[in-house]
Amino acid sequence: MRMREKICLIKRESVIKLIGFIVFMAILVKVFSNVTYMFRNVGYNRNHIVEIKGEKLDMVYIGGSAAFVYWQPLKAWNDCGFTSYLYATDTIQAENIQAFVEEVRKEQNPDLFVIDVRPFQYYSDEEVEFGFRNGSDGMDLTSSARYKSINEYFKNRIFLDNTNYLSYYLDIIKYHTNTGNLGASEAWKLSNNTGGVSSNKGWEWIDLYMYLEEPEILNTKLNGALIPNCKNILVKLLDYCKQENLTVLFVVCPYQISIEDQKKYNTVGDIIQDNGFDYLNTNLYYEEIGIDFSTDFYNKDHVNLFGAEKYTTFLEQYILDNYAMPDHRDDEAYESWNENYKQFLKEKEIHSDIVTNMHIEAEKGLEIAMQMSQTDSLFEWIDLTEDDRFTILVTANENMEWPQSVADQKLLEKWGFSKADGGGIRVITNGDILYKNEYGENELADGKLGVWLDHFYYISIENNTSSIIVDGKEYSLNHKGMNIVVYDNNYGKVIQSVAIDNENNKLIMIKYREE
C-alpha cells in the first residue's frame, strides 16, 4: 500500500473515531440530561419555565410571585387580544432575571418584556439557594444562560463553608434522592424538559385572604442606597437589553410598601430611566388601580385574585396606551386562548367564592371582638376568646390570690393555672395552650403571630412586673393580677388588653384598651 493511501486510511479512521466519539458523547449528554430532568422537583416553578416552549407570545412577564399572582394573562387576552405568559418562579433572585430573558428568547420573540424589579429591592449578598434554584434548576441543563447566571451568583454571594457548588451546575447531585419520580407520570412527561401548554399561562390561583392597612402615599423623592452587586447586576441587564434592542417595561406591583422600600425603588427607577427604559411603580397609583388593602391581599407582599384583577386592568391599559400590541381575538390560530379563557372564568368563580368566604370569616372576628367589648361577664368573655381567629397572651403575677369559687378555679385551670403555680405565662389559641412555662422556669417567652406568622410577641414577668409586647409595642396593663392581650390573627392586630384579679374571693375583669 502506498504511503498516500495509508495516510488517507489513517485519516479516515481518525475521522470515523472522532465522529463515533462525538456521537457517543451526544448520546451520553442526552441520556444524562433526560435522567436529570426526571429527578428534578416537579411543580409550578418548573412548569412556568418549560411550558413556554409551546406558546406563541406577544408579551412575557418575568419575575417571582410578584408576577404570577398579579398578572392574569387570560383576562388580558379577553380584554385586549394580545398573548402573554408569566415566566416567573418563587423568590426569584436578581441574577436569574437576565438568564430568564435569554432563555425566553430561544423560544419566543415577544414584542414586549415586562420585568418585575422587586428582586433588586430585596437583594442581599447572602446566599438564597431556594430562590435561585427555583429558576436555574428548571432551565435546560445545557443552557449557556443558566451557567452564566450560576457564575454570576457565585461571584456576588457569600456562601457557607459546606456549600456544594457543583450541585448548582449538575443539579442531579441535589435531586438524585427523588427516586419516587421514576414512578411518577408527571416526571416522565418532563424527561425532555418540555411540558404541555399551560392552560393559565403561568398564572397561579392562591386561595388566601388577609386584612391589611393601606400604607401612606409614598411620594418621597429621596433615594435609598443599593448594594453594589445589586446595582452591577441591574446595569448588566440593562446593557444586555439595549444591545439586543429589546422593548422592556420595568414594573413594581402594589403591596404594603415601606418608605425605605420606596427610596430603593426611586434609585432603581432612576437607573432604569437613565438607560432609556420605561419604569412604572404602581404603588404610586393605588387610587387609579382601585386597590383596597382591606379586601385585595393575601399577605403584605401579594394581592389575592381580586387585587390581581384590578392590577391587570390597570397594567393592560397602560400597555395599550404606550405600546403597539396586536389583537388576535378574531384569529382562528389563537382559538385555544378563547377556550382557555372560558376555563379560566369557571375556575375564577370557584376561587372567588373561597376567598370571599375567607373574608367573611375574618370579619366575623370583628363581630366577636365587639361582643368582647360589650360583655361584663368574665365567663362569656373567655368563651368568646376560644376561637382560632385569636391568640391570647397571658401573664399571671405571683401575688395574685387564688379564687375561692370553684367555678373561678375551673376557669383558670382551663388556661393551665393552678394554686401552686405562683404565676406564669400562657399562649393560647382556640382554647389550646400553645405555650406554658412551669413553676420556677424563666418567666419569659417570644414567638410569632398571625396567619402568616409575620408578627412577633415578647412576654415576660420580672419582679411581678408584666410585659406583653406585640410588634414592638407594650400592651400589658401591668396589673397586680393577671394581664391578657387578645390578638386577631386574621387582621394582624391587638384588639383588647384586659386584666383579671381576685376581689372578695371572686374573679373580676378590668378592661382598659380596646383597639
C-alpha positions in Angstrom: 0.0 0.0 0.0 1.3 3.3 -1.0 2.1 5.9 1.7 -0.6 8.3 0.5 -3.2 5.6 0.8 -2.0 4.7 4.2 -2.3 8.3 5.3 -5.7 8.6 3.8 -6.8 5.4 5.6 -5.4 6.7 8.9 -7.2 10.0 8.4 -10.5 8.3 7.5 -10.2 6.0 10.6 -9.4 9.0 12.8 -12.5 10.9 11.4 -14.6 7.8 12.0 -13.4 7.5 15.5 -13.9 11.2 16.1 -17.4 11.0 14.7 -18.1 8.0 16.9 -16.8 9.8 19.9 -18.9 12.8 19.2 -22.0 10.6 18.7 -21.2 8.7 21.9 -20.8 11.9 23.9 -24.0 13.4 22.4 -25.9 10.2 23.4 -24.3 10.4 26.8 -25.2 14.0 27.3 -28.8 13.3 26.1 -29.3 10.4 28.4 -27.7 12.3 31.4 -29.9 15.3 30.7 -33.1 13.3 30.5 -32.3 11.5 33.7 -31.5 14.9 35.3 -34.9 16.3 34.1 -36.7 13.3 35.6 -35.1 13.7 39.0 -35.7 17.4 39.3 -38.5 18.7 41.5 -41.9 18.8 39.8 -44.2 21.8 40.4 -45.4 25.1 39.2 -41.9 26.8 39.4 -40.5 24.3 36.9 -43.7 24.3 34.8 -43.6 28.1 34.4 -40.2 27.6 32.7 -40.8 24.6 30.5 -44.4 25.3 29.4 -43.4 28.4 27.5 -42.0 26.3 24.7 -45.3 25.6 23.1 -46.6 29.1 23.1 -46.9 32.0 20.6 -46.4 35.1 22.7 -46.6 38.9 22.3 -45.6 39.7 25.9 -43.6 37.8 28.5 -43.8 38.9 32.2 -40.6 38.0 34.1 -40.4 37.9 37.9 -41.3 35.9 41.0 -44.5 35.5 42.9 -44.9 39.3 42.5 -45.6 38.3 38.9 -47.6 35.1 38.8 -50.2 36.1 41.4 -50.6 39.6 39.9 -50.8 39.5 36.1 -53.7 37.5 34.6 -52.8 36.6 31.0 -56.2 35.3 30.1 -58.0 38.3 31.4 -55.6 40.5 29.3 -56.3 38.2 26.3 -60.1 38.7 26.6 -59.8 42.4 27.2 -57.1 43.3 24.7 -56.3 40.4 22.4 -52.6 40.1 22.9 -51.0 36.9 24.3 -48.8 36.9 27.4 -47.1 34.5 29.7 -45.6 34.5 33.2 -42.1 33.2 33.1 -41.8 33.5 36.8 -40.6 31.4 39.8 -40.9 31.8 43.6 -38.3 34.2 45.3 -36.5 34.9 42.0 -33.1 36.4 42.5 -31.6 39.3 40.6 -29.1 37.0 38.9 -31.9 34.9 37.5 -33.5 37.7 35.5 -31.1 38.1 32.6 -30.9 34.4 32.3 -34.7 34.3 32.0 -34.7 36.9 29.3 -32.1 35.0 27.3 -33.9 31.7 27.8 -37.2 33.1 26.7 -35.7 34.4 23.5 -34.6 30.9 22.5 -38.3 30.0 22.2 -40.1 33.4 21.7 -39.7 36.8 20.1 -42.2 38.9 22.2 -43.0 42.5 21.3 -42.7 43.4 25.0 -40.9 42.1 28.1 -42.3 43.2 31.4 -39.8 42.7 34.3 -40.7 43.0 38.0 -37.9 44.8 39.8 -38.7 43.6 43.3 -35.6 41.3 43.4 -33.4 44.4 43.2 -35.1 46.0 46.2 -34.9 42.8 48.3 -31.3 42.0 47.1 -28.8 40.7 49.7 -25.3 39.4 49.2 -26.2 36.4 51.3 -26.9 33.1 49.5 -30.6 32.5 48.8 -30.4 28.9 47.4 -34.2 28.2 47.4 -35.0 31.3 45.3 -32.1 31.0 42.8 -32.6 27.3 42.3 -36.3 27.7 41.6 -35.2 29.4 38.4 -31.9 27.8 37.4 -32.9 24.2 38.2 -35.8 24.4 35.8 -33.8 25.6 32.8 -32.3 23.3 30.2 -29.2 21.6 31.6 -27.0 22.7 28.7 -28.3 26.3 28.6 -25.4 28.8 28.4 -27.7 31.4 30.1 -28.1 29.1 33.0 -24.4 28.6 33.5 -23.7 32.3 33.2 -26.2 33.1 35.9 -24.7 30.5 38.2 -21.3 32.0 37.7 -22.7 35.5 38.4 -24.4 34.2 41.5 -21.2 32.6 42.8 -19.3 35.9 42.2 -21.8 38.0 44.1 -22.9 36.0 47.1 -21.4 34.9 50.4 -21.7 31.1 50.8 -21.4 28.7 53.7 -18.3 26.6 54.0 -20.2 23.4 53.3 -21.9 24.7 50.1 -21.9 22.1 47.3 -21.0 24.4 44.4 -21.0 21.6 41.8 -24.6 20.8 42.6 -25.7 24.1 41.2 -24.2 23.2 37.8 -25.2 19.5 38.0 -28.4 19.7 39.9 -28.9 15.9 39.9 -26.4 15.9 42.7 -29.0 17.6 44.8 -32.1 15.8 43.5 -30.7 12.2 43.0 -32.7 11.0 46.0 -36.0 11.9 44.3 -36.3 8.2 43.3 -40.1 8.4 43.6 -40.1 10.4 40.3 -39.3 7.3 38.4 -42.8 6.1 39.0 -44.5 9.5 38.5 -46.1 10.2 35.2 -45.5 13.9 35.6 -41.7 13.3 35.9 -41.8 11.1 32.8 -43.6 13.9 30.9 -40.8 16.2 31.7 -38.0 13.8 30.7 -37.1 16.2 27.8 -37.7 19.3 30.0 -40.7 20.2 27.9 -44.2 20.3 29.2 -47.6 20.8 27.7 -49.1 24.2 27.0 -50.1 26.0 30.2 -53.8 26.4 30.4 -53.4 29.5 32.7 -50.2 30.8 31.0 -48.2 30.8 34.3 -50.9 32.3 36.5 -51.4 30.7 39.8 -54.6 30.7 42.0 -53.9 31.4 45.6 -56.9 30.9 47.9 -55.9 33.1 50.8 -57.0 36.4 52.4 -55.5 38.8 54.8 -56.7 42.2 56.0 -54.1 45.0 55.7 -53.9 48.7 56.5 -53.1 50.8 53.5 -49.7 52.3 53.6 -49.2 56.0 53.4 -48.9 57.6 50.0 -45.1 57.3 49.5 -44.3 60.2 47.2 -40.8 60.7 48.6 -38.2 61.9 46.2 -35.4 60.6 48.4 -33.2 57.7 47.1 -32.0 54.6 49.0 -28.7 53.0 48.5 -28.4 49.7 46.6 -25.8 47.1 47.4 -23.0 47.4 44.8 -23.5 43.9 43.5 -27.2 44.6 43.0 -26.6 47.8 41.1 -24.0 46.0 38.9 -26.5 43.2 38.1 -29.1 45.7 37.1 -26.7 47.7 34.9 -25.6 44.5 33.1 -29.3 43.6 32.5 -30.0 47.0 31.0 -26.8 46.8 28.9 -28.0 43.4 27.5 -31.5 44.7 26.8 -30.0 47.7 24.9 -27.6 45.6 22.9 -30.4 43.3 21.9 -32.7 46.2 21.1 -35.4 44.8 23.4 -38.6 46.6 24.4 -38.9 46.4 28.2 -41.2 47.8 30.8 -39.9 47.5 34.3 -42.6 47.5 37.0 -43.2 47.4 40.7 -46.5 45.9 41.7 -48.6 47.2 44.6 -48.1 45.8 48.1 -47.8 47.1 51.7 -44.7 49.1 50.8 -42.5 50.9 53.3 -40.8 54.2 53.0 -37.4 52.5 52.9 -38.6 50.3 50.1 -39.8 53.3 48.1 -36.4 55.0 48.5 -34.7 52.0 46.9 -37.3 51.8 44.1 -36.5 55.5 43.4 -32.9 54.6 42.9 -33.8 51.5 40.8 -36.1 53.7 38.7 -33.5 56.4 38.1 -31.0 53.8 36.8 -33.6 52.2 34.5 -34.9 55.5 33.1 -31.3 56.9 32.7 -30.7 53.9 30.4 -33.7 54.7 28.3 -36.3 52.2 29.5 -39.8 52.6 30.9 -40.4 52.3 34.6 -43.8 52.1 36.4 -44.1 51.9 40.2 -47.8 51.1 40.7 -47.5 51.8 44.4 -48.0 55.5 43.4 -51.3 54.7 41.7 -53.5 53.0 44.4 -56.5 55.2 43.7 -56.2 54.7 39.9 -55.9 51.0 40.3 -58.8 50.9 42.8 -56.8 48.7 45.1 -58.3 48.0 48.5 -55.9 46.8 51.2 -58.8 45.5 53.3 -60.0 43.1 50.6 -57.4 42.6 47.9 -54.4 41.0 49.5 -53.5 37.6 51.0 -50.3 38.9 52.8 -48.5 42.2 53.0 -46.5 41.4 49.9 -49.0 39.9 47.5 -52.5 40.5 46.2 -55.2 37.9 46.1 -57.3 37.3 42.9 -59.4 40.4 43.5 -56.3 42.6 43.7 -54.8 40.8 40.7 -57.8 41.6 38.6 -57.5 45.3 39.4 -53.8 45.3 38.8 -54.2 43.5 35.4 -56.9 46.0 34.3 -54.6 49.0 35.2 -51.5 47.5 33.6 -53.1 46.2 30.4 -54.5 49.7 29.8 -51.0 51.2 30.4 -49.5 48.8 27.9 -52.2 49.6 25.3 -51.6 53.3 25.7 -47.8 53.0 25.4 -47.0 50.0 23.2 -48.3 48.7 19.8 -49.7 45.4 20.7 -51.5 43.0 18.3 -55.1 41.8 18.7 -55.5 38.1 17.9 -59.1 37.6 19.2 -60.5 37.1 15.7 -57.6 34.9 14.5 -58.6 31.2 14.4 -55.0 30.2 15.0 -55.5 31.5 18.6 -58.8 29.8 19.3 -57.2 27.8 22.1 -56.8 31.1 24.0 -60.6 31.5 23.9 -61.1 28.0 25.2 -58.6 28.6 28.0 -60.3 31.8 28.9 -63.7 30.0 29.3 -62.0 27.6 31.7 -60.3 30.5 33.5 -63.8 32.0 34.2 -65.1 28.7 35.6 -62.1 28.5 37.9 -62.3 32.1 38.8 -65.9 31.6 40.1 -64.7 28.8 42.4 -61.7 30.6 43.7 -63.6 33.9 44.2 -66.1 32.1 46.4 -63.3 30.6 48.5 -61.6 33.9 49.1 -64.9 35.8 49.7 -65.8 33.2 52.4 -62.4 33.7 54.0 -63.0 37.4 54.0 -66.4 36.8 55.6 -64.9 34.5 58.2 -62.2 37.1 59.1 -64.9 39.8 59.5 -66.7 37.5 62.0 -63.7 38.1 64.2 -64.5 41.8 64.4 -68.1 40.9 65.4 -66.7 38.6 68.2 -64.4 41.4 69.3 -67.3 43.8 69.6 -69.1 41.2 71.8 -66.0 41.0 73.9 -66.0 44.7 74.4 -69.7 44.7 75.4 -69.9 41.8 77.8 -69.3 42.2 81.5 -69.3 38.5 82.1 -65.8 37.1 82.6 -67.1 33.6 81.7 -68.7 34.8 78.5 -65.7 36.9 77.6 -63.4 33.8 77.9 -65.7 31.7 75.8 -65.6 34.4 73.1 -61.8 34.2 73.1 -61.8 30.5 72.4 -61.7 30.8 68.7 -58.9 30.1 66.2 -59.2 33.7 65.0 -57.5 34.8 68.2 -54.3 34.3 70.1 -54.4 35.0 73.8 -51.2 36.2 75.5 -51.3 35.8 79.3 -49.2 36.7 82.3 -50.1 35.9 85.9 -48.2 37.5 88.8 -47.1 35.5 91.8 -49.0 37.7 94.2 -52.4 37.0 92.6 -54.7 35.4 95.1 -56.3 32.0 94.1 -60.1 32.4 94.0 -62.3 30.5 96.4 -65.0 29.9 93.9 -64.9 26.5 92.3 -66.2 28.0 89.0 -63.5 30.6 89.0 -60.9 28.0 89.8 -62.0 25.8 86.8 -61.9 28.9 84.6 -58.2 29.4 85.5 -57.5 25.7 85.2 -58.7 25.9 81.6 -55.6 28.1 80.9 -53.3 25.6 82.7 -53.0 27.6 86.0 -53.2 26.1 89.5 -53.0 27.3 93.0 -49.4 26.0 93.3 -48.1 27.7 90.2 -47.3 31.1 91.6 -47.9 32.9 88.4 -46.7 32.2 84.9 -47.1 32.7 81.1 -49.5 31.2 78.7 -50.0 31.5 74.9 -53.5 30.1 73.9 -55.4 29.7 70.6 -58.8 28.2 70.2 -58.7 27.1 73.8 -55.5 25.1 73.2 -52.4 26.0 75.3 -49.6 26.6 72.8 -47.0 27.6 75.4 -46.9 27.1 79.2 -44.0 27.7 81.5 -43.6 25.6 84.5 -43.2 26.9 88.0 -39.6 28.0 88.6 -38.8 28.4 84.8 -37.7 31.7 83.3 -40.8 33.6 83.0 -40.4 34.9 79.5 -41.4 33.8 76.1 -41.3 35.0 72.5 -42.7 33.8 69.2 -44.7 34.6 66.1 -48.3 35.6 65.5 -50.8 35.9 62.7 -51.9 33.9 59.7 -48.5 34.2 58.1 -46.5 34.2 61.4 -45.1 37.6 60.4 -45.9 39.4 63.6 -43.9 39.0 66.9 -44.6 38.9 70.6 -42.5 39.0 73.7 -43.8 38.2 77.1 -42.1 38.5 80.5 -42.7 38.7 84.2 -40.0 40.1 86.4 -40.5 41.1 90.0 -44.2 40.9 89.4 -43.9 43.4 86.5 -45.9 42.2 83.5 -44.8 42.9 79.9 -46.7 41.8 76.8 -45.1 43.3 73.7 -46.6 42.8 70.2 -44.6 44.2 67.2 -42.5 46.4 69.4 -45.5 48.0 71.3 -46.3 47.3 75.0 -49.9 46.2 75.6 -49.9 44.8 79.2 -51.8 46.7 81.8 -49.2 45.6 84.3 -51.9 44.9 86.8 -51.1 43.0 90.0 -53.2 40.1 89.0 -53.5 38.5 85.5 -52.8 40.5 82.3 -54.3 39.4 79.0 -53.8 40.6 75.4 -56.1 39.4 72.7 -54.6 39.3 69.2 -56.6 38.9 66.0 -54.7 36.5 63.7 -56.5 37.5 60.6 -56.3 41.2 61.0 -52.9 41.2 62.5 -53.5 43.5 65.4 -54.3 43.6 69.1 -58.0 44.1 69.7 -58.1 44.1 73.5 -56.0 44.3 76.6 -57.6 43.4 80.0 -56.7 42.4 83.5 -58.2 39.8 85.8 -57.9 39.9 89.5 -59.4 38.3 92.6 -61.6 40.7 94.5 -63.6 39.5 97.5 -62.8 35.9 96.5 -64.3 36.4 93.1 -62.5 37.0 89.8 -63.2 40.3 88.1 -62.2 41.7 84.7 -60.7 45.1 84.2 -60.9 46.4 80.7 -58.6 49.1 79.6 -57.6 49.1 75.9 -59.8 48.3 73.0 -58.3 48.8 69.6 
